[in-house]
Amino acid sequence: MTTEKDKSLDEINQEIEEELRNYDPDKEEKPKRSVLFTKPRLIVLLVVLGLALYRLLHFFF
């Protein structure tokens, strides 16, 4: 058996090529979710915008 130190560059390259062939980015990487527009933040955003609109309209009318 060969140890990590005894492996030749060709063997290491073959292992790397095999890993790259088996690599599927769709399965490996999780899709990034938008952090800004989660449900609780959308609710807070709508409440803040509603209050701002109320204050603005109350000021002018």
C-alpha positions in Angstrom: 0.0 0.0 0.0 1.2 3.5 -0.7 1.0 6.2 1.8 0.3 9.9 1.2 4.0 10.6 0.9 4.6 7.7 -1.5 2.0 8.7 -4.1 3.3 9.9 -7.4 2.1 13.1 -9.0 0.3 11.0 -11.7 -1.7 9.2 -9.0 -2.6 12.4 -7.3 -3.6 14.0 -10.6 -5.8 11.0 -11.4 -7.5 11.3 -8.1 -8.1 15.0 -8.6 -9.5 14.4 -12.1 -11.8 11.7 -10.8 -13.1 14.0 -8.1 -13.6 16.8 -10.7 -15.5 14.4 -13.0 -17.8 13.4 -10.1 -18.3 17.0 -9.1 -21.9 18.3 -9.7 -22.2 22.0 -8.7 -26.0 21.7 -8.5 -25.9 19.1 -5.9 -22.8 20.3 -4.0 -23.7 24.0 -3.6 -26.8 25.0 -1.8 -28.8 27.7 -3.5 -28.3 31.1 -1.9 -31.4 32.5 -0.3 -32.0 36.2 -0.2 -31.4 37.3 3.4 -33.1 40.6 3.0 -36.5 39.3 1.9 -37.3 36.7 4.5 -40.9 36.5 5.8 -40.3 38.3 9.1 -38.3 41.0 7.5 -40.9 41.6 4.9 -43.5 42.0 7.6 -41.3 44.5 9.4 -40.6 46.3 6.2 -44.3 46.6 5.3 -45.1 47.9 8.8 -42.4 50.5 8.7 -43.4 51.6 5.2 -47.0 51.7 6.3 -46.2 53.9 9.3 -44.0 56.2 7.1 -46.8 56.6 4.6 -49.3 57.3 7.4 -47.0 59.9 8.9 -46.4 61.5 5.5 -50.1 61.6 4.5 -51.1 62.8 8.0 -48.6 65.6 7.8 -49.9 66.9 4.4 -53.7 66.3 4.9 
